[in-house]
Amino acid sequence: MTAATYTTQLQAGLGMIAETQLLLELWEPGMDAASLNQVALNSGRFPNLSARRLRNLIMECFGPRYLADGKKPAQLLKALGSALNHREWAQLLFIYTCRANLILRDFVGEVFWAAYGSGRDRLSREDAQFFVVQAKQHGKTTTAWSDSTIRRVSAYVAGCCADFGLLDNTIRGNYKILPFRIESRVAVILAHELHFAGHSDMRLIASPDWALFGMDRADVLHELKRQALAGLLIVQSASDVIQISWRYNRLEELINVITNVIA
């Protein structure tokens, strides 16, 4: 298996939750990152950002996260519009951010959930730095990062976790671990997206996206069975065989139903 490649792209915007909302309002199907940058620059909706800062935000953050995979993430998020509350919206952005930034994905799995599972209530700056140092030693970084880069990237991953609600950064360099559980509607949307992206049922419940919420296969199956009670899908399982069927194939149908059925 090829080792993960870690970059410093998080530095361009961390979670960028509010900025993503604005950019999605401007984005239209067919736009690439360069086209969106020009539209955003002319929109006047980012008065506090320099042209260079805005470009970095779009090219280094928005593009890799939401215009990957044939722009499907942006299409999904734009279709959802205002159907989700802030926490649900942030969790979807969290998933796409982790897909685009493997260093964040692995930090969440190897550091955050490990600490949570061991009963710790805080993470420190040193925890984040140790993770990045280990990554460098194992050849996972794009280049041989300097000590200053290690310190900055450590702050980026922890800061991104704070943006998405995993950590509380009220005390600088000392992060309180917050309760973090996948929201019901996010679980349904994620499962629907994975299914119609061509994942088999077994591969769907084993997707690394679930692990971002501390879920193993049994947790995923339990959550999907719970949602099946609302009539959105059918879940059948026996021994190692799992079969998932959807009542609503079109995303627009699913959005309408989850808006009115799932709280």
N, C-alpha and C positions, 0 to 999 in steps of 0.2 A: 504494500500500500504506500502510495506517495505521501511524504510528510506534508502536513499543512503548511501553507505559506502565509506568514503574517506580514501585514503591511502597516503603515502609519496613517491610513486613510481616515481613521476616526478623528484625527486632529482637525479635520476640516469642519466638523459640525457636531460631533458626539451624537446625541439622540435626535436633534433637530426636529422635534415634534411639531412645533408651531410653524416652522419654515416649510416643512413637508406639506402641511395643510394648504398653505398659500400657493406653493408650487403646483400642487395637484389641481387647484382651481384654475390655474393658468394652462396646465398641460392639456393637450388634445391628442387623441390617437394619431399616430404617425409621427409625432414630434420626437426627435432625438435630443440628446442632452444639449448640443450646440444650439438647436432651434429654440429649446426652452430657455436657454440662457439669454438669448436675444429678446424673447418675449418678456421675460422677467425683468430684464434691464430697462425695457421701454415702458413697463407697466407702472412704474413709480410706487410699487408696493413694498419696496425694500429701501426706504430712505436712509436707514442707518447703516447700510452695508456699502462698502466700496465696490466698484465694478469687479475688482480682482477677488475680493472676498466672496461675492455672489457667484462668480464663475467657479471658484474652488468648491463652494458648497454644492453646486449642481454637478460639476464634473467628477468630484471625488466622493461625494456622499449620495446625492439623489440618484444620479445615473447608475452607479453600480448596484444600488439597493432596489430601485423601483423600475428601472428600464432594462433590467436583465431578463433573460428567458422570454425574449420576444415582447417585452414591455408588459407582460401579464400582471406583475404586481401593481403597476400604476393603473392598469385597466380595472383590476379588482377593487383597489382602494377608491378610485374615482366613482365606480358604480355604487359602492357602499354609501358614499356621500355622508349625510348626517345621521345615518341609521344607527350608528354606534355611539356609545358614550365615550368620554375621554379615556377611561381606563382600558376599555376594549380596543379603541383606536391605537393607543400606545402599545398594547400587546402585539397587535398585528405589525406595527412598525418595528417592534423589537425582533420579531421573527425574521423579517426581511433584512434587518441590519445584521443579525447574527449570520444569516446565510452569506452575506456579502463580506463579512469581516470575521474570518475564522478565529482570530485571536480573541474576539469577544465571546464567540460561541464556546470556545474551550475554557476561557476564564470562568464563565458561568457554570459550566459543568464540573470543572476540576477544582475550582476554588470556592465559588459561592455555595453551590449545593453540597459540597463536601463539608464546608463549615456549618451550614445549616443542619445537615444530618448529624453532625457531632455535637450539636447543642450549643454551639457558639452564638453569641448575640452581636458580635462585631467583627469587621475585617479592618486591617490596618494598611497603611501605605506600604509597609514592609511586605505584607502578604502579596500585594499586587506586584511589587518589584521583584520578589522572589520568583513568581510565576513567569515574568518576562525574562529574567535572567536564565531560568531553566529553558525557556523556549529558544533563546539565543544559543545556549550550549548544545541543544539538540538539533541545531541547524534549521529551525523553523522560520527564521526571519529572512527577509529579502536580502539584507546585507548584514555585515557584522556591526550591529548597532552600538553606538558609543554609550558611555554611562549616562550622558545627558539625555539621549534618546530613550534609553530604558526608563529613566525617571518620568519623562513626559508621556510615554506610551502607557506606563503604569497608571498615571493620573487619568489618561483618556479612557481606559477600560473601566476603571472604578467610576469615573464621572458619567460614563454612558449608562452604567448600571443604575446610578442615581437618577438619571433622566427617565429611565423606564420603570422606576419604582421598586427596584430590588434592594437598593441601599438608601440610607438617609445620610446626607453629607453635611449635616449642620455643624459638626465638629471637624475642622479641616484635618484631613489625613487619618481620621478615625471614623469608619463608616458603620452605622448601625444596620444590621441585617433586618429587613422588613419581611413580613409574611407575603408570599407571592404564589398565587394560584391562578391557573388559567380560567378565564371567564367562559361561561357556558357558550355564548354565541361565538366567541373566538374559536373554541374547540370544534364547533360545527363547521365554521367557515374553513378552518384549517383542514379538517378531514375531507370536506367537499373539494377543496382545491387539490389536495394530494390525490384523491380518487380520480378526478377528471384530468389530472396531469399524467395519468397512466400507471399509477402505483397499484400493484396488486394489494389485496386486502391484508395479507401478512406483512408486506413491505410498508403499507400505510401505518399500521399500528407500531411498527418498529422505526419509523422515521425519527432522525435525530432532533427534529423540531420539537417533539414532545418533551425530550429531555431538558429543553430550555426551561421548562416549568417543573422540573423535578419528577417527571412522570416516567414510569417504566411501562412495559407492555400491558401488564395487568391493570395499571391505573388507566391507561388509554381505553382498554376494552370496557372497563367499568364506566368511564365517562360516556363513551358512545352508547352503551346500553341504557344509561340514564337518559340520554337525549332521544333514544328510540322510543321512550315512553311518551314523548311529545308528538310522535308520529312523523318525525322528519326523515327517518331512515329505518331500515330493518337490519338488525344485527343478530346473526345466528352463530353460535360457537359450540363446538364439541371437541374435547381433547385439544389437539393442535390445529384443528380446522376452523377457520373463521370466514364467514361470508357476510359482506356488507352490501346492502342494496339501498338506493336512494329514491325517494318518492318525488323529489324535485331535481331534475337534471339541469335546468337552466339556472344560471346564477341569479337572474332577476327574480325568478320565482322563489328561490331560497331566501333572498334578501327580504322580500315581502313577507314571507312566513316568519322568519326569525324576528323581524321587527314587531310582529303582532303576537307571537306565541311565546318566545323565550325571553324571560326577564333577566 
